[in-house]
Amino acid sequence: MAVISHVSPLAPKEFPGLPEIEGVSFATVQAGVKYQDRTDLMLAQLMPGTSVAGVYTRSATRSSAVLDCQEKTGGDNKEGAAIVVNSGNANAFTGSGGAESVRQITNAVAEQLGVPERRVFTASTGVIGELLPHDKIVSALPKLARALSPANMAGAAEAIMTTDTFAKGSATQVVIGGKAVSIAGIAKGSGMIAPDMATMLVYIFTDAKVEQGELQTLLSELTVPTFNSITVDSDTSTSDTLLLCATGASGVNVGAGNAVFKEGLRKIMLDLAHQVVKDGEGATKFVEVTVTGAATPEDARTHALSIANSPLVKTAIAGEDPNWGRVVMAVGKSGAAADRDSLSIWFGDVLLAKEGWVSPDYDEADAAAHMKGDHICIRADIGLGNSQSTVWTCDLTHGYIEINADYRS
């Protein structure tokens, strides 16, 4: 795995202040799963009554940890729960050995913390195809248990990083019925990012009291326009895991239809999703792709992802070249309904192509100026209907090759 020596130019200026979420505490340690002198293991303990919802990769080769979490999501919340995450090794494509590693870890965590094994959720991120040295994780658990603190969510964000160049966190507070409710989350992700889901791990916590089914409804709905609307390289990971945990410690009851809570959660999810894209391997530009005028919502999304995933589009952006022909190509190849003579394209506020031909008012200098920024907006109007979709991606640079060419080293 390449060691990243620089921080993405798109990174936030500083890590946000994350509030303590009553009912959850964190600990981290250097377990030596792959590297020495690197924090690579985090443990979170959740109070009894915590509801846990999850969304996972749809990969047909998903890891043993993902399969185990999928089986456990949706159970009762009367007893406490725990989450344990390691970086450096994905525990994927490891056959029965991978399942045994998960069993050893979940049993050890259950015993250490006094929670049911069915309420222990694991995740692993890193190299695929290597057996996880779970003994290192198990032996580190006593130290982790002693260090648990509600103030260490930021440390947990650092422990789950792989090729990430910065830790990712986001938080907000909403008022419901005159009472404050906190929501905070952490994420990791940099490459192998594509919808369903984007190599991504996300953990979001709230002190709201939400029934598990309602929590799952919220999470599943909001994943579509956030984490499932980002792409770095069109590659879907074996290990993607998103958990949303509601401790209920605030005593504020929230349902899936609560607009205030839903909007607060959406903002956290979108912020973390954008941070993943801004840390795309080798990224220098954050790119928003919007498709309007499509015949159906499905067509709009298909066109948007075709543009966002096109290596030709992404390298043109890296080279600051306003080559709208690349967008024409991406729309044409997507498979969704399109008509050459109704297609219009904008870069930023600059209309480049109008209804199947270059705009008579187009000035390439204006488009080139937009391409020099670090936030690029591309819009394509298909001209066949009223549906639209927005996705986010980044440019494709030499840095992506450098990172992934020696990922296992």
DADA-V478752 format. One record per residue. N is the residue number from 0. OMEGA is omega in radians with two decimals (999 if undefined). D_LAST is the distance of its C-alpha to the last C-alpha in Angstrom with 2 decimals. Layout:
BEGIN
n = (N & N)
omega = (OMEGA & OMEGA)
d_last = (D_LAST & D_LAST)
END
This chain:
BEGIN
n = (0 & 1 & 2 & 3 & 4 & 5 & 6 & 7 & 8 & 9 & 10 & 11 & 12 & 13 & 14 & 15 & 16 & 17 & 18 & 19 & 20 & 21 & 22 & 23 & 24 & 25 & 26 & 27 & 28 & 29 & 30 & 31 & 32 & 33 & 34 & 35 & 36 & 37 & 38 & 39 & 40 & 41 & 42 & 43 & 44 & 45 & 46 & 47 & 48 & 49 & 50 & 51 & 52 & 53 & 54 & 55 & 56 & 57 & 58 & 59 & 60 & 61 & 62 & 63 & 64 & 65 & 66 & 67 & 68 & 69 & 70 & 71 & 72 & 73 & 74 & 75 & 76 & 77 & 78 & 79 & 80 & 81 & 82 & 83 & 84 & 85 & 86 & 87 & 88 & 89 & 90 & 91 & 92 & 93 & 94 & 95 & 96 & 97 & 98 & 99 & 100 & 101 & 102 & 103 & 104 & 105 & 106 & 107 & 108 & 109 & 110 & 111 & 112 & 113 & 114 & 115 & 116 & 117 & 118 & 119 & 120 & 121 & 122 & 123 & 124 & 125 & 126 & 127 & 128 & 129 & 130 & 131 & 132 & 133 & 134 & 135 & 136 & 137 & 138 & 139 & 140 & 141 & 142 & 143 & 144 & 145 & 146 & 147 & 148 & 149 & 150 & 151 & 152 & 153 & 154 & 155 & 156 & 157 & 158 & 159 & 160 & 161 & 162 & 163 & 164 & 165 & 166 & 167 & 168 & 169 & 170 & 171 & 172 & 173 & 174 & 175 & 176 & 177 & 178 & 179 & 180 & 181 & 182 & 183 & 184 & 185 & 186 & 187 & 188 & 189 & 190 & 191 & 192 & 193 & 194 & 195 & 196 & 197 & 198 & 199 & 200 & 201 & 202 & 203 & 204 & 205 & 206 & 207 & 208 & 209 & 210 & 211 & 212 & 213 & 214 & 215 & 216 & 217 & 218 & 219 & 220 & 221 & 222 & 223 & 224 & 225 & 226 & 227 & 228 & 229 & 230 & 231 & 232 & 233 & 234 & 235 & 236 & 237 & 238 & 239 & 240 & 241 & 242 & 243 & 244 & 245 & 246 & 247 & 248 & 249 & 250 & 251 & 252 & 253 & 254 & 255 & 256 & 257 & 258 & 259 & 260 & 261 & 262 & 263 & 264 & 265 & 266 & 267 & 268 & 269 & 270 & 271 & 272 & 273 & 274 & 275 & 276 & 277 & 278 & 279 & 280 & 281 & 282 & 283 & 284 & 285 & 286 & 287 & 288 & 289 & 290 & 291 & 292 & 293 & 294 & 295 & 296 & 297 & 298 & 299 & 300 & 301 & 302 & 303 & 304 & 305 & 306 & 307 & 308 & 309 & 310 & 311 & 312 & 313 & 314 & 315 & 316 & 317 & 318 & 319 & 320 & 321 & 322 & 323 & 324 & 325 & 326 & 327 & 328 & 329 & 330 & 331 & 332 & 333 & 334 & 335 & 336 & 337 & 338 & 339 & 340 & 341 & 342 & 343 & 344 & 345 & 346 & 347 & 348 & 349 & 350 & 351 & 352 & 353 & 354 & 355 & 356 & 357 & 358 & 359 & 360 & 361 & 362 & 363 & 364 & 365 & 366 & 367 & 368 & 369 & 370 & 371 & 372 & 373 & 374 & 375 & 376 & 377 & 378 & 379 & 380 & 381 & 382 & 383 & 384 & 385 & 386 & 387 & 388 & 389 & 390 & 391 & 392 & 393 & 394 & 395 & 396 & 397 & 398 & 399 & 400 & 401 & 402 & 403 & 404 & 405 & 406 & 407 & 408)
omega = (-3.11 & 3.07 & -3.07 & -3.06 & -3.12 & 3.12 & 3.13 & 3.09 & -3.14 & -3.08 & 3.01 & -3.10 & 3.12 & 3.08 & -3.07 & 3.01 & -3.11 & 3.13 & 2.99 & 3.10 & -3.10 & 3.12 & 3.09 & 3.11 & -2.98 & 3.00 & 3.12 & -3.13 & 2.99 & -3.08 & 3.14 & 3.14 & 3.05 & -3.07 & 3.00 & 3.07 & 3.11 & 3.09 & -2.97 & -3.10 & 3.10 & 3.10 & 3.04 & 3.08 & -3.06 & -3.08 & 3.02 & -3.10 & -3.13 & 3.03 & -3.14 & 3.05 & -3.09 & 2.98 & -2.99 & 3.06 & 3.06 & 3.12 & 3.08 & 3.14 & -3.09 & -3.00 & 3.11 & 3.13 & 3.12 & -3.13 & 3.14 & 3.12 & 3.13 & 3.14 & -3.04 & -3.09 & 3.10 & 3.12 & -3.13 & -3.07 & -3.08 & -3.11 & -3.13 & -3.13 & 3.14 & 3.06 & 3.07 & -3.05 & 3.02 & 2.98 & 3.12 & -3.12 & -3.05 & -3.06 & 3.13 & -3.08 & -3.11 & 3.02 & -3.12 & 3.10 & 3.12 & 3.12 & 3.11 & 3.09 & 3.12 & -3.14 & -3.14 & -3.11 & -3.09 & 3.10 & -3.12 & 3.11 & 3.13 & 3.14 & -3.10 & -3.04 & -3.13 & 3.08 & 3.13 & 3.12 & 3.14 & 3.11 & 3.07 & -3.09 & -3.13 & 3.01 & 3.12 & -3.12 & -3.10 & -3.06 & 3.10 & 2.99 & 3.10 & 3.13 & -3.14 & 3.08 & -3.00 & 3.12 & 3.10 & 3.12 & -3.14 & -3.11 & 3.14 & -3.04 & 3.12 & 3.11 & 3.11 & -3.10 & 3.14 & -3.03 & -3.07 & -3.11 & 3.09 & -3.08 & -2.98 & 3.10 & 3.12 & 3.09 & 3.10 & 3.12 & 3.12 & -3.06 & -3.06 & -3.12 & 2.96 & 3.08 & 3.06 & 3.08 & 3.05 & 3.08 & -3.03 & 3.11 & 3.13 & -3.12 & 3.04 & 3.07 & 3.11 & 3.13 & -3.11 & -3.11 & 3.13 & -3.13 & -3.13 & 3.06 & -3.11 & 3.06 & 3.12 & -3.11 & 3.06 & -3.13 & 2.91 & 3.12 & -3.11 & 3.09 & -3.00 & -3.07 & 3.05 & -3.13 & -3.14 & -0.39 & -3.06 & 999 & -2.91 & 2.98 & -3.13 & 3.11 & -3.10 & -3.06 & 3.06 & 3.07 & 3.05 & 3.07 & -3.06 & 3.09 & -2.98 & -3.13 & 3.09 & 3.14 & 3.13 & 3.10 & 3.12 & -3.07 & -3.12 & -3.12 & -3.05 & 3.10 & -3.06 & -3.11 & -3.13 & -3.06 & 3.09 & 3.05 & 3.05 & 3.08 & 3.04 & -3.02 & 3.11 & -3.11 & -3.12 & -3.05 & 3.02 & -2.87 & -3.05 & -3.13 & 3.05 & 3.11 & 3.06 & -3.03 & 3.13 & -3.05 & -3.10 & -3.03 & 3.14 & -3.10 & -3.12 & 3.14 & -3.11 & 3.06 & -3.10 & -3.11 & 3.14 & -3.02 & -3.11 & 3.12 & -3.12 & -3.14 & 3.08 & 3.12 & 3.13 & -3.13 & 3.11 & -3.11 & -3.13 & 3.11 & 3.13 & 3.11 & 3.11 & 3.12 & 3.08 & 3.13 & -3.12 & 3.06 & 3.09 & -3.02 & -3.14 & -3.03 & 3.01 & -3.13 & 3.05 & -2.97 & 3.06 & -3.14 & 3.12 & 3.06 & 3.09 & 3.03 & 3.12 & -3.09 & -3.13 & 3.06 & 3.13 & 3.10 & -3.14 & 3.14 & 3.13 & 3.11 & -3.10 & 3.13 & 3.10 & 3.09 & -3.05 & -3.09 & -3.08 & 3.07 & 3.13 & 3.07 & -3.03 & 3.10 & 3.05 & 3.09 & 3.12 & 3.13 & 3.12 & -3.13 & 3.14 & -3.05 & -3.10 & 3.07 & 3.09 & 3.12 & 3.06 & -3.14 & -3.07 & 3.08 & -3.09 & -3.08 & -2.95 & -3.08 & 3.09 & -3.09 & 3.11 & 3.11 & -3.11 & -2.99 & 3.06 & -3.05 & 3.05 & -3.03 & 3.05 & 2.86 & -2.99 & 3.11 & -3.05 & 3.08 & -3.11 & -3.09 & -3.10 & 3.05 & 2.98 & -3.12 & 3.12 & -3.14 & -3.13 & -3.13 & -3.05 & 3.05 & -3.06 & 3.12 & 3.12 & 3.12 & 3.13 & 3.12 & 3.11 & -3.08 & -3.14 & 3.11 & 3.11 & 3.05 & -3.05 & 3.10 & 3.08 & 3.06 & 3.07 & 3.06 & -3.03 & 3.08 & -3.10 & -3.07 & -3.06 & -3.08 & 3.14 & 3.13 & 3.08 & 3.04 & -3.10 & 3.14 & 3.10 & 3.11 & -3.13 & -3.04 & 3.06 & -3.13 & 3.13 & 3.13 & -3.12 & -3.12 & -3.01 & 3.12 & 3.13 & -3.06 & -3.05 & -3.07 & 999)
d_last = (5.05 & 6.42 & 8.99 & 12.35 & 14.87 & 17.83 & 19.99 & 21.14 & 24.52 & 25.92 & 25.25 & 28.43 & 29.92 & 29.58 & 28.69 & 31.90 & 34.09 & 33.82 & 36.98 & 37.15 & 37.79 & 40.36 & 39.39 & 35.62 & 33.70 & 30.06 & 27.98 & 24.39 & 22.61 & 19.46 & 18.96 & 15.61 & 14.48 & 10.77 & 11.05 & 14.10 & 16.52 & 15.70 & 18.32 & 16.97 & 20.16 & 23.41 & 26.76 & 29.74 & 33.21 & 35.88 & 39.62 & 41.91 & 43.13 & 39.82 & 39.44 & 35.97 & 35.28 & 32.10 & 30.70 & 27.72 & 25.67 & 27.74 & 24.90 & 26.18 & 22.90 & 22.89 & 21.41 & 23.57 & 23.75 & 25.13 & 27.61 & 28.77 & 29.30 & 31.22 & 33.55 & 34.25 & 34.83 & 38.54 & 39.89 & 42.48 & 41.76 & 44.31 & 41.86 & 38.88 & 35.30 & 31.75 & 28.31 & 25.11 & 21.67 & 18.22 & 14.94 & 11.39 & 12.61 & 14.95 & 17.07 & 17.72 & 18.57 & 19.05 & 22.77 & 25.26 & 22.67 & 21.60 & 25.27 & 25.86 & 23.17 & 24.92 & 28.25 & 27.37 & 26.13 & 29.06 & 31.59 & 30.41 & 30.50 & 33.92 & 35.26 & 33.94 & 35.36 & 38.29 & 37.43 & 37.66 & 34.58 & 35.43 & 34.90 & 31.36 & 28.75 & 25.03 & 21.95 & 18.24 & 15.51 & 11.77 & 9.94 & 12.78 & 13.95 & 13.02 & 16.10 & 16.61 & 17.56 & 20.72 & 22.46 & 20.53 & 21.78 & 25.24 & 25.64 & 24.87 & 27.58 & 30.57 & 29.09 & 28.27 & 31.78 & 33.40 & 31.62 & 32.51 & 34.08 & 35.16 & 34.09 & 30.33 & 29.32 & 27.53 & 25.35 & 24.57 & 23.44 & 20.83 & 19.64 & 18.75 & 16.53 & 12.94 & 12.37 & 16.07 & 17.41 & 20.57 & 22.14 & 24.63 & 28.10 & 31.60 & 35.04 & 38.67 & 42.00 & 44.78 & 48.37 & 49.86 & 53.45 & 53.59 & 50.67 & 47.19 & 44.18 & 40.64 & 37.50 & 34.01 & 30.52 & 26.81 & 23.99 & 20.30 & 19.02 & 17.43 & 16.18 & 17.26 & 20.65 & 23.86 & 27.14 & 27.65 & 25.90 & 23.58 & 17.96 & 20.73 & 22.27 & 25.66 & 28.15 & 31.63 & 34.44 & 38.17 & 41.20 & 43.31 & 44.89 & 43.94 & 44.69 & 41.65 & 42.91 & 43.68 & 40.29 & 38.60 & 40.91 & 39.96 & 36.22 & 36.32 & 38.58 & 36.71 & 33.27 & 34.50 & 35.23 & 32.31 & 28.96 & 29.89 & 30.84 & 27.53 & 24.91 & 21.92 & 20.76 & 23.09 & 20.49 & 21.71 & 19.43 & 19.90 & 20.16 & 22.41 & 24.94 & 27.77 & 30.19 & 33.42 & 35.28 & 38.92 & 40.19 & 43.81 & 44.35 & 46.18 & 48.76 & 48.71 & 48.90 & 47.04 & 47.20 & 45.20 & 48.03 & 47.90 & 47.26 & 46.52 & 43.81 & 42.37 & 42.13 & 40.50 & 37.86 & 37.36 & 36.79 & 34.11 & 32.30 & 32.60 & 31.49 & 28.28 & 27.72 & 28.25 & 25.85 & 23.06 & 23.96 & 24.26 & 20.66 & 19.58 & 16.34 & 17.73 & 21.25 & 24.19 & 27.04 & 28.17 & 30.14 & 33.01 & 34.32 & 37.78 & 39.74 & 43.47 & 46.40 & 44.67 & 46.83 & 45.08 & 42.48 & 40.21 & 40.65 & 39.94 & 36.60 & 35.71 & 36.53 & 34.68 & 31.42 & 31.90 & 32.19 & 29.34 & 26.87 & 27.99 & 25.41 & 28.51 & 29.89 & 26.69 & 26.06 & 29.77 & 29.45 & 26.56 & 28.91 & 31.82 & 33.81 & 36.48 & 36.27 & 38.19 & 38.24 & 34.66 & 36.03 & 38.92 & 36.57 & 34.49 & 37.74 & 39.15 & 36.28 & 35.82 & 38.48 & 40.43 & 43.96 & 44.33 & 47.02 & 46.39 & 49.69 & 49.17 & 45.67 & 45.38 & 42.30 & 41.79 & 39.10 & 40.00 & 43.80 & 44.07 & 45.55 & 44.09 & 45.45 & 48.52 & 49.63 & 48.03 & 48.40 & 47.39 & 49.23 & 52.27 & 51.48 & 47.82 & 46.81 & 43.30 & 43.28 & 43.48 & 40.57 & 38.48 & 39.24 & 37.89 & 34.62 & 34.01 & 33.78 & 30.72 & 32.44 & 33.34 & 35.88 & 36.54 & 39.52 & 40.80 & 44.22 & 44.74 & 48.50 & 49.11 & 49.46 & 48.80 & 45.38 & 42.39 & 38.76 & 36.22 & 32.43 & 29.84 & 26.76 & 25.06 & 24.65 & 21.92 & 20.53 & 18.12 & 16.04 & 15.33 & 13.94 & 11.81 & 10.24 & 9.90 & 9.14 & 5.41 & 5.67 & 3.81 & 0.00)
END
